[in-house]
């Protein structure tokens, strides 16, 4: 790591002050966004770095940090125009420089590393290109020059990634336990997480798992929408979606609108929360309707058959 970003290195109060000044706009926006009750930020246009002023300012930033959860930081940074490469770098410096790092600091650092890598890496990056050397190269501005080597205590990361890559549906990924295994490794790592080699390894792991997650999520959404169109072609206008916490006769048109909104809502780090369970269950409900809908709706089937014959087509 470079001297200015290495957690064990004590930067000058001038460097600390410069970091706090750079972070002031983003923290002010966070305070407004999440209505955090805190005193006025001491870093303003008249802020002059000194040991005393920096200590006072850092205490204010620590107060805000304590009230911002990682999911809130994720939500904010993925929607605000303020989250450029420099801001992400400064946020990483801020969290890695802390003498005492909490589990929340670890989770935020983990998210920020992946977000920074995602922002800086080319959009057409192939999975095979995302090796430790490449990740270390992209993260060099925040972690400094590295000769990355997977720590022995993290060798299971590769096995977990391979297991996730074999999943063909989002339901498989969510039920495979791979997400939980990755989180468990991060939790058990404690202070070792902040070792440079570990941060590179975890950043690569999280990026690849998130990429797999989004690929499967979009496959499920597309499958649902294709299934809904096929059902409507057959004359089916409602399906039983109680397993996905919708009604027993949910209109297919409304479900298509919900899928469109989910494409925006799920623009976040992978999660095994309730909304994703609903997505998985909705695909299962649509699959069931495709298999059983015609049998349960003989009038609709007859109408679809007649329509197909008049068009010279066939029912698949």
Secondary structure, DSSP 8 states (H G I E B T S, - for coil): --TTT-TTS---HHHHHHHHHHHHHHHHHHHHHTT------S-STT----HHHHHHHHHHHHHHHHH--HHHHHHHHTT-TT--HHHHHHHHHHHHT-SS--HHHHHHHHHHHHHHHHHHS-TT--GGG--HHHHHHHTHHHH-S------GGGTHHHHHHHHHHT--SHHHHHHHSHHHHHHHHHHHHGGGGGSHHHHHHHHHHHHHHHHHHHHHHHHHHHHHHHHHHHHHHTT--EE--GGGTS-TTEEHHHHHHHHHHHHHHT-SS---SHHHHHHHHHHHHHHHHHHHHHHH-HHHHHHHHHHHHHTT----
